[in-house]
Amino acid sequence: MEMKNQGDIPFHHLSVDQFLHNYDQFIDNTYPDMKPTREVEHHVMTDILFDPINSMYCATIKLFSEMGLNVIVDTVISNDKWFNGFYELLSDYPILFVGVQCSKEELTRREQSRGDREIGLAHSQFDYIYSYDEYDLEVNTEELSSAACAEKILSYMKSDQEYSAFKKSSRRDRS
């Protein structure tokens, strides 16, 4: 994580995946002998759990921001409901809205090489994820190294340019 490794500006990385993983660990550690009496499909578990976990994630971002901390928000905003949740909770805070770009082919290749994602998820979310009209800054992770992307972001932050793209956004129609 290049942004955290540089020494000029302290950052705190928050990933929605950490929140989901910690929930899974909580269940596994608290109820190690639990034996469900019926199978629940993955999408049903997601429908039940993701919104509350995502709400806690967003609230933590807001808390860190309220405490004056720099937060790296590591998530994919893949639908209007999630975007609106972020917007309602965080639009009054300084947010550098960074578009992290790469081709659909590269995203699919990364998804397959990671091994911890449902194959096809990246492809299915691609058009929505890249539907935002304006960012404060864009970085292409296919063309730039992680270090070069971090340097571009840090240079923008040090330039005292206004963070305006997220504030200029508005609630999106529910998809």
Secondary structure as GFF3:
##gff-version 3
##sequence-region A 1 175
A	DSSP	alpha_helix	2	5	.	.	.	ID=ss1
A	DSSP	beta_strand	12	15	.	.	.	ID=ss2
A	DSSP	alpha_helix	16	30	.	.	.	ID=ss3
A	DSSP	alpha_helix	42	66	.	.	.	ID=ss4
A	DSSP	beta_strand	71	74	.	.	.	ID=ss5
A	DSSP	alpha_helix	80	90	.	.	.	ID=ss6
A	DSSP	beta_strand	98	101	.	.	.	ID=ss7
A	DSSP	alpha_helix	104	114	.	.	.	ID=ss8
A	DSSP	alpha_helix	121	129	.	.	.	ID=ss9
A	DSSP	beta_strand	137	140	.	.	.	ID=ss10
A	DSSP	alpha_helix	146	158	.	.	.	ID=ss11
A	DSSP	alpha_helix	165	168	.	.	.	ID=ss12
###
